[in-house]
């Protein structure tokens, strides 16, 4: 069962969510090219409901709506459930000229709610940054989303955010869209091996959203299974770099095993508890697997980590990250108009130009 200390968190205005949920963003769910065993995934969803999990993160693009329909099937089987669900818009175009064109957002929401057998979504996230030429659809889409929130069909407006691998250009675009959209929640990916995005001026995405009373949805907390005991995938990487990264991960996880225990479940507890502590305004979403996997996620949580534990874990993860993630070029090319025409100047991330 979900530990009693993991009570619902105030993610944004009037929206309280379970701090640990499940999501359909794993490769078995999200890829149209992969046809997983639906029976196993349905068993995982049913186990989540039995455990009292209160939040599911899905997307209309996951197997072209099939993931939403499987979630809806289980929710329909449990009419007294208290599950809250988030989904996305912006990838699936259908017959419209653009995923954000005209009333497309409202139509897609209606389809999503029908798939899920729900009357409202907890969070509706704009997944794509493509709003047409010159952002022609941005203003109308923002207006539609706010109307949907006022009507009670969605509780919060979401926006996809950067992660620790994002380029300066992506972060610059996010900051611009954040100002235009003023979302209630930001969706991102993070783990002990992939820190929250650095937005400059010494502020990461967690601090940025917390300062603005905006919630975080954090996916991939287990670093694609590495923090659940899976061997890291490093295809296409130079042999010496593979060796260095594998060695750093192995040595770091060995330190954690010595302190917290050698089992994979002990490592799961460390990974999930650490991230939940790092971002108090966040909901952490683990990838949905079969019933056994879902059971492991929530059985392993145990007691909260103590301050000494957290310090040790941060030091270990920092050493691994310093090997895995080389410094990122935070230079943004800013285009300005001068008397002699347009010029492009490099501006370091963290300068006063950062919004």
TORKOL-4160 file (C-alpha; in steps of 0.2 Angstrom, whole numbers, padded with zeros to 4 digits, m for minus):
355
<pt num="1" X="0000" Y="0000" Z="0000"/>
<pt num="2" X="0005" Y="0018" Z="m0002"/>
<pt num="3" X="0014" Y="0024" Z="0014"/>
<pt num="4" X="0004" Y="0036" Z="0025"/>
<pt num="5" X="0017" Y="0049" Z="0025"/>
<pt num="6" X="0014" Y="0051" Z="0006"/>
<pt num="7" X="m0002" Y="0061" Z="0007"/>
<pt num="8" X="m0009" Y="0071" Z="m0007"/>
<pt num="9" X="0001" Y="0087" Z="m0011"/>
<pt num="10" X="m0005" Y="0104" Z="m0016"/>
<pt num="11" X="0002" Y="0104" Z="m0034"/>
<pt num="12" X="m0007" Y="0120" Z="m0039"/>
<pt num="13" X="m0022" Y="0131" Z="m0035"/>
<pt num="14" X="m0035" Y="0119" Z="m0027"/>
<pt num="15" X="m0027" Y="0104" Z="m0035"/>
<pt num="16" X="m0021" Y="0090" Z="m0023"/>
<pt num="17" X="m0013" Y="0075" Z="m0031"/>
<pt num="18" X="m0005" Y="0059" Z="m0024"/>
<pt num="19" X="0014" Y="0062" Z="m0024"/>
<pt num="20" X="0018" Y="0045" Z="m0033"/>
<pt num="21" X="0008" Y="0039" Z="m0048"/>
<pt num="22" X="0010" Y="0028" Z="m0063"/>
<pt num="23" X="0011" Y="0032" Z="m0081"/>
<pt num="24" X="0009" Y="0025" Z="m0098"/>
<pt num="25" X="0025" Y="0033" Z="m0105"/>
<pt num="26" X="0036" Y="0017" Z="m0106"/>
<pt num="27" X="0041" Y="0010" Z="m0123"/>
<pt num="28" X="0028" Y="m0004" Z="m0120"/>
<pt num="29" X="0014" Y="0008" Z="m0119"/>
<pt num="30" X="0020" Y="0023" Z="m0129"/>
<pt num="31" X="0026" Y="0016" Z="m0146"/>
<pt num="32" X="0014" Y="0012" Z="m0160"/>
<pt num="33" X="0027" Y="0000" Z="m0166"/>
<pt num="34" X="0027" Y="m0011" Z="m0151"/>
<pt num="35" X="0011" Y="m0022" Z="m0147"/>
<pt num="36" X="0013" Y="m0027" Z="m0129"/>
<pt num="37" X="0002" Y="m0039" Z="m0120"/>
<pt num="38" X="m0013" Y="m0029" Z="m0115"/>
<pt num="39" X="m0018" Y="m0042" Z="m0102"/>
<pt num="40" X="m0002" Y="m0039" Z="m0092"/>
<pt num="41" X="m0004" Y="m0020" Z="m0093"/>
<pt num="42" X="m0022" Y="m0021" Z="m0088"/>
<pt num="43" X="m0016" Y="m0032" Z="m0073"/>
<pt num="44" X="m0004" Y="m0018" Z="m0068"/>
<pt num="45" X="m0018" Y="m0005" Z="m0069"/>
<pt num="46" X="m0029" Y="m0015" Z="m0058"/>
<pt num="47" X="m0015" Y="m0018" Z="m0046"/>
<pt num="48" X="m0012" Y="0001" Z="m0045"/>
<pt num="49" X="m0031" Y="0004" Z="m0041"/>
<pt num="50" X="m0030" Y="m0010" Z="m0028"/>
<pt num="51" X="m0015" Y="m0001" Z="m0020"/>
<pt num="52" X="m0024" Y="0015" Z="m0018"/>
<pt num="53" X="m0013" Y="0024" Z="m0031"/>
<pt num="54" X="m0022" Y="0040" Z="m0034"/>
<pt num="55" X="m0014" Y="0047" Z="m0051"/>
<pt num="56" X="m0011" Y="0041" Z="m0068"/>
<pt num="57" X="m0002" Y="0050" Z="m0082"/>
<pt num="58" X="m0006" Y="0046" Z="m0100"/>
<pt num="59" X="m0006" Y="0054" Z="m0117"/>
<pt num="60" X="m0017" Y="0054" Z="m0132"/>
<pt num="61" X="m0002" Y="0050" Z="m0143"/>
<pt num="62" X="0002" Y="0034" Z="m0133"/>
<pt num="63" X="m0002" Y="0020" Z="m0146"/>
<pt num="64" X="m0014" Y="0032" Z="m0154"/>
<pt num="65" X="m0026" Y="0033" Z="m0139"/>
<pt num="66" X="m0026" Y="0014" Z="m0135"/>
<pt num="67" X="m0017" Y="0018" Z="m0119"/>
<pt num="68" X="m0031" Y="0030" Z="m0114"/>
<pt num="69" X="m0044" Y="0017" Z="m0118"/>
<pt num="70" X="m0035" Y="0003" Z="m0107"/>
<pt num="71" X="m0035" Y="0015" Z="m0093"/>
<pt num="72" X="m0053" Y="0019" Z="m0096"/>
<pt num="73" X="m0057" Y="0001" Z="m0096"/>
<pt num="74" X="m0050" Y="m0001" Z="m0078"/>
<pt num="75" X="m0058" Y="0015" Z="m0071"/>
<pt num="76" X="m0075" Y="0009" Z="m0078"/>
<pt num="77" X="m0073" Y="m0007" Z="m0069"/>
<pt num="78" X="m0070" Y="0002" Z="m0052"/>
<pt num="79" X="m0084" Y="0015" Z="m0052"/>
<pt num="80" X="m0080" Y="0021" Z="m0034"/>
<pt num="81" X="m0062" Y="0025" Z="m0038"/>
<pt num="82" X="m0053" Y="0041" Z="m0033"/>
<pt num="83" X="m0041" Y="0041" Z="m0047"/>
<pt num="84" X="m0035" Y="0057" Z="m0055"/>
<pt num="85" X="m0029" Y="0057" Z="m0073"/>
<pt num="86" X="m0018" Y="0068" Z="m0084"/>
<pt num="87" X="m0017" Y="0067" Z="m0103"/>
<pt num="88" X="m0009" Y="0078" Z="m0117"/>
<pt num="89" X="m0013" Y="0087" Z="m0133"/>
<pt num="90" X="m0003" Y="0093" Z="m0147"/>
<pt num="91" X="0004" Y="0078" Z="m0155"/>
<pt num="92" X="m0011" Y="0070" Z="m0163"/>
<pt num="93" X="m0018" Y="0079" Z="m0178"/>
<pt num="94" X="m0032" Y="0069" Z="m0185"/>
<pt num="95" X="m0040" Y="0077" Z="m0200"/>
<pt num="96" X="m0036" Y="0094" Z="m0194"/>
<pt num="97" X="m0022" Y="0105" Z="m0203"/>
<pt num="98" X="m0013" Y="0106" Z="m0186"/>
<pt num="99" X="m0014" Y="0098" Z="m0169"/>
<pt num="100" X="m0019" Y="0115" Z="m0162"/>
<pt num="101" X="m0029" Y="0121" Z="m0176"/>
<pt num="102" X="m0047" Y="0128" Z="m0173"/>
<pt num="103" X="m0057" Y="0118" Z="m0160"/>
<pt num="104" X="m0045" Y="0104" Z="m0161"/>
<pt num="105" X="m0040" Y="0105" Z="m0143"/>
<pt num="106" X="m0058" Y="0104" Z="m0137"/>
<pt num="107" X="m0062" Y="0090" Z="m0149"/>
<pt num="108" X="m0047" Y="0080" Z="m0143"/>
<pt num="109" X="m0052" Y="0083" Z="m0125"/>
<pt num="110" X="m0069" Y="0076" Z="m0128"/>
<pt num="111" X="m0062" Y="0061" Z="m0136"/>
<pt num="112" X="m0049" Y="0058" Z="m0122"/>
<pt num="113" X="m0063" Y="0060" Z="m0108"/>
<pt num="114" X="m0074" Y="0047" Z="m0118"/>
<pt num="115" X="m0059" Y="0035" Z="m0119"/>
<pt num="116" X="m0056" Y="0037" Z="m0100"/>
<pt num="117" X="m0075" Y="0037" Z="m0095"/>
<pt num="118" X="m0071" Y="0053" Z="m0085"/>
<pt num="119" X="m0080" Y="0070" Z="m0084"/>
<pt num="120" X="m0064" Y="0080" Z="m0081"/>
<pt num="121" X="m0045" Y="0078" Z="m0082"/>
<pt num="122" X="m0033" Y="0083" Z="m0067"/>
<pt num="123" X="m0020" Y="0090" Z="m0079"/>
<pt num="124" X="m0021" Y="0093" Z="m0098"/>
<pt num="125" X="m0004" Y="0096" Z="m0105"/>
<pt num="126" X="0002" Y="0105" Z="m0121"/>
<pt num="127" X="0015" Y="0092" Z="m0127"/>
<pt num="128" X="0021" Y="0101" Z="m0142"/>
<pt num="129" X="0030" Y="0118" Z="m0144"/>
<pt num="130" X="0024" Y="0119" Z="m0162"/>
<pt num="131" X="0010" Y="0132" Z="m0163"/>
<pt num="132" X="0011" Y="0134" Z="m0182"/>
<pt num="133" X="0020" Y="0147" Z="m0192"/>
<pt num="134" X="0023" Y="0163" Z="m0181"/>
<pt num="135" X="0014" Y="0154" Z="m0167"/>
<pt num="136" X="m0002" Y="0158" Z="m0176"/>
<pt num="137" X="m0012" Y="0145" Z="m0165"/>
<pt num="138" X="m0004" Y="0150" Z="m0148"/>
<pt num="139" X="m0016" Y="0163" Z="m0143"/>
<pt num="140" X="m0032" Y="0154" Z="m0148"/>
<pt num="141" X="m0026" Y="0138" Z="m0140"/>
<pt num="142" X="m0022" Y="0147" Z="m0123"/>
<pt num="143" X="m0039" Y="0154" Z="m0123"/>
<pt num="144" X="m0047" Y="0137" Z="m0126"/>
<pt num="145" X="m0037" Y="0129" Z="m0112"/>
<pt num="146" X="m0043" Y="0143" Z="m0100"/>
<pt num="147" X="m0061" Y="0141" Z="m0105"/>
<pt num="148" X="m0060" Y="0122" Z="m0103"/>
<pt num="149" X="m0053" Y="0125" Z="m0085"/>
<pt num="150" X="m0066" Y="0137" Z="m0081"/>
<pt num="151" X="m0079" Y="0125" Z="m0087"/>
<pt num="152" X="m0072" Y="0112" Z="m0075"/>
<pt num="153" X="m0067" Y="0099" Z="m0089"/>
<pt num="154" X="m0049" Y="0101" Z="m0084"/>
<pt num="155" X="m0042" Y="0106" Z="m0067"/>
<pt num="156" X="m0025" Y="0112" Z="m0072"/>
<pt num="157" X="m0016" Y="0118" Z="m0088"/>
<pt num="158" X="0000" Y="0109" Z="m0091"/>
<pt num="159" X="0015" Y="0113" Z="m0102"/>
<pt num="160" X="0030" Y="0101" Z="m0106"/>
<pt num="161" X="0046" Y="0107" Z="m0099"/>
<pt num="162" X="0064" Y="0105" Z="m0102"/>
<pt num="163" X="0075" Y="0091" Z="m0093"/>
<pt num="164" X="0093" Y="0090" Z="m0089"/>
<pt num="165" X="0098" Y="0086" Z="m0107"/>
<pt num="166" X="0089" Y="0101" Z="m0115"/>
<pt num="167" X="0098" Y="0113" Z="m0126"/>
<pt num="168" X="0099" Y="0132" Z="m0122"/>
<pt num="169" X="0087" Y="0135" Z="m0137"/>
<pt num="170" X="0074" Y="0123" Z="m0130"/>
<pt num="171" X="0075" Y="0131" Z="m0112"/>
<pt num="172" X="0073" Y="0148" Z="m0120"/>
<pt num="173" X="0058" Y="0143" Z="m0130"/>
<pt num="174" X="0050" Y="0135" Z="m0114"/>
<pt num="175" X="0053" Y="0151" Z="m0104"/>
<pt num="176" X="0044" Y="0161" Z="m0118"/>
<pt num="177" X="0030" Y="0149" Z="m0119"/>
<pt num="178" X="0028" Y="0149" Z="m0100"/>
<pt num="179" X="0026" Y="0168" Z="m0099"/>
<pt num="180" X="0013" Y="0167" Z="m0113"/>
<pt num="181" X="0003" Y="0152" Z="m0107"/>
<pt num="182" X="0005" Y="0153" Z="m0088"/>
<pt num="183" X="0003" Y="0135" Z="m0085"/>
<pt num="184" X="m0003" Y="0127" Z="m0068"/>
<pt num="185" X="0009" Y="0112" Z="m0070"/>
<pt num="186" X="0025" Y="0108" Z="m0079"/>
<pt num="187" X="0029" Y="0090" Z="m0086"/>
<pt num="188" X="0047" Y="0085" Z="m0086"/>
<pt num="189" X="0059" Y="0070" Z="m0084"/>
<pt num="190" X="0071" Y="0068" Z="m0070"/>
<pt num="191" X="0080" Y="0056" Z="m0059"/>
<pt num="192" X="0095" Y="0054" Z="m0048"/>
<pt num="193" X="0105" Y="0052" Z="m0064"/>
<pt num="194" X="0096" Y="0066" Z="m0074"/>
<pt num="195" X="0094" Y="0082" Z="m0063"/>
<pt num="196" X="0080" Y="0094" Z="m0065"/>
<pt num="197" X="0084" Y="0107" Z="m0079"/>
<pt num="198" X="0096" Y="0121" Z="m0075"/>
<pt num="199" X="0087" Y="0137" Z="m0081"/>
<pt num="200" X="0101" Y="0148" Z="m0076"/>
<pt num="201" X="0105" Y="0161" Z="m0062"/>
<pt num="202" X="0107" Y="0146" Z="m0051"/>
<pt num="203" X="0089" Y="0140" Z="m0052"/>
<pt num="204" X="0083" Y="0123" Z="m0058"/>
<pt num="205" X="0066" Y="0119" Z="m0064"/>
<pt num="206" X="0060" Y="0114" Z="m0047"/>
<pt num="207" X="0064" Y="0130" Z="m0039"/>
<pt num="208" X="0057" Y="0140" Z="m0054"/>
<pt num="209" X="0040" Y="0131" Z="m0053"/>
<pt num="210" X="0040" Y="0132" Z="m0034"/>
<pt num="211" X="0043" Y="0151" Z="m0034"/>
<pt num="212" X="0028" Y="0153" Z="m0046"/>
<pt num="213" X="0016" Y="0141" Z="m0036"/>
<pt num="214" X="0016" Y="0129" Z="m0051"/>
<pt num="215" X="0017" Y="0110" Z="m0049"/>
<pt num="216" X="0028" Y="0098" Z="m0057"/>
<pt num="217" X="0025" Y="0081" Z="m0065"/>
<pt num="218" X="0041" Y="0071" Z="m0066"/>
<pt num="219" X="0042" Y="0055" Z="m0077"/>
<pt num="220" X="0056" Y="0043" Z="m0079"/>
<pt num="221" X="0062" Y="0043" Z="m0061"/>
<pt num="222" X="0071" Y="0027" Z="m0063"/>
<pt num="223" X="0082" Y="0033" Z="m0077"/>
<pt num="224" X="0075" Y="0020" Z="m0090"/>
<pt num="225" X="0076" Y="0006" Z="m0077"/>
<pt num="226" X="0094" Y="0009" Z="m0072"/>
<pt num="227" X="0089" Y="0013" Z="m0054"/>
<pt num="228" X="0078" Y="m0002" Z="m0054"/>
<pt num="229" X="0093" Y="m0014" Z="m0057"/>
<pt num="230" X="0093" Y="m0014" Z="m0077"/>
<pt num="231" X="0109" Y="m0013" Z="m0087"/>
<pt num="232" X="0110" Y="0005" Z="m0095"/>
<pt num="233" X="0108" Y="0006" Z="m0114"/>
<pt num="234" X="0123" Y="0015" Z="m0122"/>
<pt num="235" X="0121" Y="0011" Z="m0140"/>
<pt num="236" X="0132" Y="0021" Z="m0152"/>
<pt num="237" X="0143" Y="0027" Z="m0139"/>
<pt num="238" X="0162" Y="0026" Z="m0140"/>
<pt num="239" X="0170" Y="0011" Z="m0131"/>
<pt num="240" X="0180" Y="0022" Z="m0119"/>
<pt num="241" X="0165" Y="0032" Z="m0114"/>
<pt num="242" X="0154" Y="0017" Z="m0111"/>
<pt num="243" X="0167" Y="0010" Z="m0100"/>
<pt num="244" X="0169" Y="0026" Z="m0090"/>
<pt num="245" X="0150" Y="0028" Z="m0088"/>
<pt num="246" X="0147" Y="0009" Z="m0084"/>
<pt num="247" X="0161" Y="0010" Z="m0071"/>
<pt num="248" X="0154" Y="0026" Z="m0063"/>
<pt num="249" X="0136" Y="0019" Z="m0062"/>
<pt num="250" X="0142" Y="0002" Z="m0055"/>
<pt num="251" X="0153" Y="0010" Z="m0041"/>
<pt num="252" X="0140" Y="0023" Z="m0036"/>
<pt num="253" X="0126" Y="0010" Z="m0035"/>
<pt num="254" X="0138" Y="m0001" Z="m0025"/>
<pt num="255" X="0140" Y="0013" Z="m0012"/>
<pt num="256" X="0121" Y="0014" Z="m0011"/>
<pt num="257" X="0119" Y="m0005" Z="m0009"/>
<pt num="258" X="0132" Y="m0005" Z="0005"/>
<pt num="259" X="0121" Y="0008" Z="0015"/>
<pt num="260" X="0103" Y="0003" Z="0010"/>
<pt num="261" X="0104" Y="m0015" Z="0006"/>
<pt num="262" X="0109" Y="m0026" Z="m0010"/>
<pt num="263" X="0091" Y="m0029" Z="m0016"/>
<pt num="264" X="0084" Y="m0020" Z="m0031"/>
<pt num="265" X="0069" Y="m0015" Z="m0020"/>
<pt num="266" X="0081" Y="m0005" Z="m0009"/>
<pt num="267" X="0088" Y="0004" Z="m0024"/>
<pt num="268" X="0070" Y="0008" Z="m0029"/>
<pt num="269" X="0066" Y="0015" Z="m0012"/>
<pt num="270" X="0082" Y="0026" Z="m0013"/>
<pt num="271" X="0078" Y="0033" Z="m0031"/>
<pt num="272" X="0059" Y="0037" Z="m0028"/>
<pt num="273" X="0061" Y="0044" Z="m0010"/>
<pt num="274" X="0076" Y="0055" Z="m0015"/>
<pt num="275" X="0066" Y="0063" Z="m0030"/>
<pt num="276" X="0050" Y="0065" Z="m0019"/>
<pt num="277" X="0060" Y="0074" Z="m0006"/>
<pt num="278" X="0070" Y="0085" Z="m0019"/>
<pt num="279" X="0054" Y="0093" Z="m0026"/>
<pt num="280" X="0040" Y="0095" Z="m0014"/>
<pt num="281" X="0028" Y="0103" Z="m0027"/>
<pt num="282" X="0030" Y="0087" Z="m0038"/>
<pt num="283" X="0021" Y="0071" Z="m0042"/>
<pt num="284" X="0033" Y="0057" Z="m0047"/>
<pt num="285" X="0026" Y="0045" Z="m0061"/>
<pt num="286" X="0034" Y="0028" Z="m0063"/>
<pt num="287" X="0032" Y="0018" Z="m0079"/>
<pt num="288" X="0017" Y="0006" Z="m0078"/>
<pt num="289" X="0022" Y="m0012" Z="m0080"/>
<pt num="290" X="0013" Y="m0028" Z="m0075"/>
<pt num="291" X="0005" Y="m0031" Z="m0058"/>
<pt num="292" X="0022" Y="m0038" Z="m0050"/>
<pt num="293" X="0031" Y="m0022" Z="m0055"/>
<pt num="294" X="0018" Y="m0010" Z="m0049"/>
<pt num="295" X="0018" Y="m0020" Z="m0033"/>
<pt num="296" X="0036" Y="m0018" Z="m0031"/>
<pt num="297" X="0035" Y="0001" Z="m0034"/>
<pt num="298" X="0024" Y="0004" Z="m0019"/>
<pt num="299" X="0029" Y="m0010" Z="m0008"/>
<pt num="300" X="0047" Y="m0004" Z="m0008"/>
<pt num="301" X="0044" Y="0014" Z="m0002"/>
<pt num="302" X="0046" Y="0011" Z="0017"/>
<pt num="303" X="0050" Y="0025" Z="0029"/>
<pt num="304" X="0056" Y="0042" Z="0023"/>
<pt num="305" X="0075" Y="0045" Z="0021"/>
<pt num="306" X="0084" Y="0054" Z="0035"/>
<pt num="307" X="0095" Y="0069" Z="0031"/>
<pt num="308" X="0111" Y="0059" Z="0032"/>
<pt num="309" X="0104" Y="0047" Z="0019"/>
<pt num="310" X="0099" Y="0061" Z="0008"/>
<pt num="311" X="0117" Y="0069" Z="0009"/>
<pt num="312" X="0125" Y="0052" Z="0004"/>
<pt num="313" X="0113" Y="0049" Z="m0010"/>
<pt num="314" X="0116" Y="0066" Z="m0017"/>
<pt num="315" X="0134" Y="0064" Z="m0017"/>
<pt num="316" X="0133" Y="0047" Z="m0025"/>
<pt num="317" X="0122" Y="0054" Z="m0039"/>
<pt num="318" X="0132" Y="0069" Z="m0042"/>
<pt num="319" X="0148" Y="0059" Z="m0045"/>
<pt num="320" X="0139" Y="0048" Z="m0057"/>
<pt num="321" X="0131" Y="0063" Z="m0066"/>
<pt num="322" X="0148" Y="0071" Z="m0068"/>
<pt num="323" X="0154" Y="0056" Z="m0078"/>
<pt num="324" X="0138" Y="0053" Z="m0088"/>
<pt num="325" X="0133" Y="0071" Z="m0092"/>
<pt num="326" X="0147" Y="0082" Z="m0099"/>
<pt num="327" X="0145" Y="0101" Z="m0097"/>
<pt num="328" X="0131" Y="0108" Z="m0108"/>
<pt num="329" X="0134" Y="0123" Z="m0119"/>
<pt num="330" X="0121" Y="0136" Z="m0112"/>
<pt num="331" X="0124" Y="0149" Z="m0126"/>
<pt num="332" X="0108" Y="0156" Z="m0134"/>
<pt num="333" X="0109" Y="0164" Z="m0151"/>
<pt num="334" X="0099" Y="0180" Z="m0149"/>
<pt num="335" X="0094" Y="0189" Z="m0165"/>
<pt num="336" X="0093" Y="0208" Z="m0164"/>
<pt num="337" X="0090" Y="0221" Z="m0178"/>
<pt num="338" X="0103" Y="0235" Z="m0180"/>
<pt num="339" X="0105" Y="0249" Z="m0192"/>
<pt num="340" X="0116" Y="0238" Z="m0203"/>
<pt num="341" X="0103" Y="0223" Z="m0203"/>
<pt num="342" X="0101" Y="0208" Z="m0192"/>
<pt num="343" X="0115" Y="0202" Z="m0181"/>
<pt num="344" X="0116" Y="0186" Z="m0171"/>
<pt num="345" X="0125" Y="0187" Z="m0154"/>
<pt num="346" X="0129" Y="0173" Z="m0142"/>
<pt num="347" X="0122" Y="0176" Z="m0124"/>
<pt num="348" X="0126" Y="0165" Z="m0110"/>
<pt num="349" X="0112" Y="0156" Z="m0101"/>
<pt num="350" X="0109" Y="0165" Z="m0084"/>
<pt num="351" X="0112" Y="0182" Z="m0092"/>
<pt num="352" X="0099" Y="0196" Z="m0089"/>
<pt num="353" X="0090" Y="0191" Z="m0105"/>
<pt num="354" X="0084" Y="0175" Z="m0096"/>
<pt num="355" X="0065" Y="0178" Z="m0092"/>
